[in-house]
Amino acid sequence: MVNPIPGGTAFDFGAAAQVPVSQRDQTTTSVASVKQPAGVEPVADTVKLSPGAQVRLLKTQGQTVGEIAISTALSAEAVNSYLGITQALPAPSQK
């Protein structure tokens, strides 16, 4: 059931989303049109992930422990440790 909002205007009900394309083009400024000051070179941002974060990212992307170990140059034990995977201990032998 939809209840109308009393006292609302056309803007409240999404009129802004219905602005004609020609008006939108006149009001928006693209990033490419903004000029850099002379002598200033844009700097690319970089992010360096910790080994643990890199392992978790690769795992969420579907890589196996072996693939992650190879691509990160870590041991399988280290990869398992970062992922919280523990090896099952062998059952004690009964004599």
N, C-alpha and C positions, 0 to 999 in steps of 0.2 A: 504494500500500500504506500503510495506517495503522498506526502502532505506538503502543500505549497508553503513557501516561506513568506510570511506577510511582510510587506514593506520592501521587498526586493526590487532591484532594478534589472534592466536587460544585461548590464555588466555582470551582476551577480550570477546570472544564469548562463554564462559562457559566451557572451557576445564578443569578448576579446579573442576567442579562438576562431571567430568567423570573420576576421579582418581580411579584406580582399588582398590578394597577392601583391598588387601594384602598390598598395599602401605599406605593406610590410617591407618591401624592398627599399622604400624611401626612408624608413625609420631605423633600419638596422645598419650597423657598420661592421664590415667584415674585418677580421684580424689582419688579413693581407693588405687592407687599405691603410692600416696604421703604419706610419713611417718611423723607422728607427732613427735616432739622432746620428749625425755624421760621425764616423769613426767608431761606432759601437757595433761589435759583432754579437749576434745572438749566441747564447751558450746553451748547449744541450744538457738537460738534466739527466743524471745517471743515478741508479740505485744499486748498491752492492748488498746482496742478501747474505746473511750468515749461513754457514753450512746447514744448520738445522732448518732454517726457513727454506733454503733451496731444496733440501730433501723433501720437505712437506709439500712444496709447490709441485715438484716433479711427480710425487705420488698422487696428488689430486689430478694431475694431467694424465694419469693412467699408466705411468711407467712402473715396471717391476723393480724389486729391490736390486736385482742384478744389473738392470739397465741404469738405475740411479747410481749404483756403486761405480760403474764404469764411467759415466758422464761426469761425476763429481770427484773422481779419483779417491773415493773413500772406501774403506773395507765394508763388506756386507754387515759385519757386526756393528760398525759405526752407524750405518744406514738404519739398521734395525733399532738401535738405541735411540736415534733421533725420532723414529716413528713410534717408539714405545712398545716395540715388539720384543717380547722376551722369549728366549729359547726354553722349551720344556726340559726340565732336568730328567735324566734317565732314572728309571725306577731302581731303587736299591736292590742289589742282587741278594737273593736269599740262599743261604748255604745250609 
